[in-house]
Amino acid sequence: MSDHRRNAARTVTPAVERGMVQIRTSPHDPADAPLVFSIVMVTYARDAIAATAIQQVAVAANGRPDIEFILVDNNPDTINRTTLLAPFAHWKYVKLGYNKGVSARNDGALAADGTFILFIDDDTFLTPAGALELYEKDFADHPKVAIVTARIVDNTGETPRKVFPHTNKRLVKDKPFKTFRFQASGFAMRRAAFKKIGPISEEFFYGLEELDYAYRVLNAGYEIYYEPAIRAVEHNHPGGRLPKKAVQEMCLTNKMIISFKYMPVLYLPINIVLFSAYLLMLNRGHLNVIRSFWNFLKWVACNTGKRQPITFAARSYIRACGGQLWK
């Protein structure tokens, strides 16, 4: 048994120590059907909207008995939030005891037993009812697809430019297509692919972690599929969020790191320069590019052996999808 599974067998105690993954599990009947979906949600400082988001997942699940809901609790307290899981017969509650950031999705995925793992944020509402059948059909129709990514929309029903999973933002947003990027909320993944590719990087506390993982998905020979019939409504709840400037600087550093890791040498300088200019313009100049670049250089100094440029096959796939490597 792995160290993770040993920790997972424990129940939550009044004093939760940092780094000790502890799980509570709902009663399980051995006669129950095998699980097809494990739905993973990481929560931090958003109890009210998280409760509504969980209820909405139950609506989207449409009464299916072959799912489990896994709540990963990033809150650094001793509160037991299993009451939020009442809409589900099968659930797991993963208590981390500290805010691990977005990589806490790994703890949920490692605890999953379903054929597919669906990730949804704690301030995002999954729609429509029957969404799981759409994910399932896409996986069946496209055997090489590792990830099916939903269409992200805001409260107006529109898809903001930055969350459209393609470099060509002029593409029709309500038609499905194979792509090379995905959004971190509302995406489902084959558990077999997760096991082969491995967990998402724990280098990134927040921001662009899905871009890093998308390159690894392509390097492993898998594909990504955009399914706009499934919608993930983002509410961008302020709870637990860092100030916007800090987030943008973090994203810029992360983008530089990701470019260093995966971009062919020819595209590396232009990729970093153009993204820096884009974020600088987006923030009306109120962004410390020098600090982001310095943090990137410090990372490179400690991680010189981590360059793993995307393969020829991955580059060919991106071009076949209409993508551009330099973006």
N, C-alpha and C positions, 0 to 999 in steps of 0.2 A: 504494500500500500504506500502511495506517495505521501510526502510530508503534507501536501495540501489536503489530501483525503483524511489523514490522521487528524489534522486540525478541524476539518469539516465535520468530523464525527462528534465534536464537542457541542454542548449547548451554551448559550450566552450566559455569562456570569455577571454579577453586579459590577465587577471591575474588568473592563475590556482593555487589554494591553495592545499597544501599537504593534502591528505586524502579526497579531494572532487572529487568523481567520476563523470565525466561529459561526456555525450554521444551526438553525432550527428548521425542522422539516415537518410538514403536515403528515398526519396518519396516512399510511399507504396500504391499500388492499392488494395483495399479490395477484388477485384475479383481474385487476384493472388492465385495460388495454395498454400496449406499449405507447410511450409518449412520442408524438410527432413533433411538437413544438415546445421549446423552452424559451420563455419570454423574459428577457433580462432588462431590468431598470435599475440604474444607479441613482440614489437620492441623496441630496445634501441641502439642508436649510430651506426646504420647500414642502413641508408636511401637507398643507392644505391643497395646493394644486397637484401634488403627487397623488393624493387620494382620488382626486377627480380624474387624473390621467390613468390611474389603475382601473377605475370604473369604466373608462372609455375603452381600454384594452379588452375588458370583459365583453363590452358591446361588440367590438370588432371580432372577437373570438366566436361570437354567435352561438354560444352554448356547447362548443366542442368539448368532449370529455378527455381528449388525448393531448392536453397541454398542461404545462406547469408554469407558474409565474415565480420568477426569482428576483427578489428585491435585495439589492446590495446597498447597505446603509453606510454612507461615508460620514455620518454625523459623529463628532467626537464626544459622545455622551453615552449614558447607560439606558436610554429610553428603549423599550421594546416596541417596535413598530409592526409587529405581526398582525395587529388589528386592521391594518390597511389592506391585508391580503384576503379579507373575508369573501370577495367575489369569486375566489378560486378554490376548487376542491383540492388541487395539488399545488403546493407552493414550497419554496425554500426561502429562508431569511438569512442573509449573509451579513454578519456584523463585523466591520473592520476596526472600528474604534478610533479612526482618524480619517481625515479627508485625503484620500489617495489620488483624487483627480479622475480624469477620464479613463485611466488605465484600470480602474476598479471594474470595468466591464470584463476584464480577464477573469476576475474571481467569480463572476456570475457564469461566464462561459465554461469555466473549469468545473463548476458544480452542475452543469446541465446534463440531462439525460436524453433530451429529444433528438430526433433526426436533424432538425433545423433549429438554429438559435436566432431569435428575433430580438433586436436591440431597440429600445424606445426610451427617449429622455423623460425625466420626471415633470417636465413642463410642456410636453407634446402630446396631442390627442391623435391616436391612430384611428383612421377611418378607411373604408366604410365597414358596416357589418358584413362579415364574410371575407375580410381582407386576407385571412390566413389561407383560404382556398386559392386566392390569386397568387400568393407567394408559391404555394405548393405546385400549382399548374406551371408557373414559369420555370421552376426547377425541373419539373418533369419534361417540359418541352425543350430545355436547353441543358443537356447533360454536362457541358463544360463550364457552366456558370457556377461560380462559388458564392456570389453575392447578388441578391436582388435588392435594389434600392428604391424606396418610395419617392413620390414627388413631395417635396417640402413646400408648404404654403404658409403664409402668414394669416393674420385675422381677416384680411380682406379677400382671401382666397387666391391671391397671386403668389407666384414663385419669385422671391428676390433673386437678382442676378447672381449673387455670391453663392447661393446654395443650389444652383442648377448644375448637375453633375456632368458637365462637359465644358471644354474650352470654347466651343462655338455657342455663344449665348443667343444666337439668332435661330437656333433650331426650334421646331414646334414643341412646346412643352407638354402637350397632352397626347403625344404618340410615343409608344415604347421603342427602345432601341438598345443595342449593345453599346456599352461605354467603357471607360477606363478609370472613372472616378465614382465615388459614392458619398453619401452624406451619413454622418455618424448616428443620426436618429432615424428610425424607421427602416433600417436595413436588416435583412435576414440572411443567414449564412448557413451553408451545409456544415454540420458539426464535423464531418469527415475532413472537409477542407480546412477547418480551423485546426484540427489535430495535425494536419500535414504542414500548414504554413506556420503555425505557432501563435502565441498570444500577440496582441498589439504591443507596440513598443512602450515601455514604461519610462522612457526618457522624457516624454511630453506630459506635463501636468495638465495642460489644456491647449487646444488649438492645432488644427491640421493633422492630428494623429491619423485621420482616415486617409489622407493623401499618402502618408508614409506606408500605411498598410495596403493601399491600392497597388502601389508598385510591387510590394511583396506578393500580392495575389497574382499579378501578371507574370512576375518572374517564375512563379510556381506553375505556370501554364494554364491558369484558370481565366475565366472571363467574368464580366460584370454586366448586369442587365438593369435598365431603368424601366420601372413599371409605374406610370402615372395614374393608373386606375386606383392605386393605393395612395392615400394621402396622409401625410403626417403634418398636423396643424401645430406650428410652433408658436408658443405664447411668449417666449423670451422673458420669463419671470425674473425679476431682479434678485431674488433670494440667492445668496451664496456667490454672486458674481463679483469678480474683481472690477476695478474701474476700467472704463473703455480703453484709455490710453495704455494701461498696463497690459491688457489683453492683446492689443494690436502690436505692441512691442514684443510680447511673447510669441505671437503668431509670426512676426517677421523673423525672429531668431529661429523658430522652428522651420520656417520655409527655407532659410539658408542651410540649415542642417540637412533637411530632406533633399535639397538640390545637390548638396555635396555628396550625399550617400548614393544617389541614384542617377543623376544626370550625366550623360556623356560629357567629356571635357569640353567639347566644342560648344555645348549649350549652357554650361555652368555659369559663366560670367553674365550672359544676357538674362538668364533666368533670375539670378539674384538681383541684378540692377533694375530690371523692369518691375519685379514685384515690390521692391523697395520704393520705387517711384509711385507705383499704384497706391500703396498704403499711405505714403506721404501725402498724396493728393486727396485720398479719401478722408484723411484726418486734418486736412487744411494746414498742413505743415507742423501740426502739434504732435510730433512723433520723434523720439530720439533714435534716429537710425544708427548713429555712432555707437550708442549703448547696445543696441541689438547686434550690431556687427562685432563688437567686442565680446559679447557673450557667445556668439558663434565661433569666434577665433579661440576662445577658451575651450569650447567643446571640441573643436578640431584638434587642439593640442593634446587632448586626452583620448582621442578616438580616431587616430590617423588610419587605423586598419579597418575602419567600418565602411569604406567605399565599396559598394556593390552595384555598379551601374546596371541599369535595366538591360535585359538580354536583347539580342537582335529580334527574337520572336516577339517579345513584348513591344519593342518599338514598331514592328510591322503591324501588330494588332492595334496599337494606338492610331497609326496612320489609317488603317482600314476602317476605323471608327470615325474618321474625320477629324482626329485630334492633331495637335501641334506640340511637338516635344519641348519647344522653347518656352511654352506658357506654364 
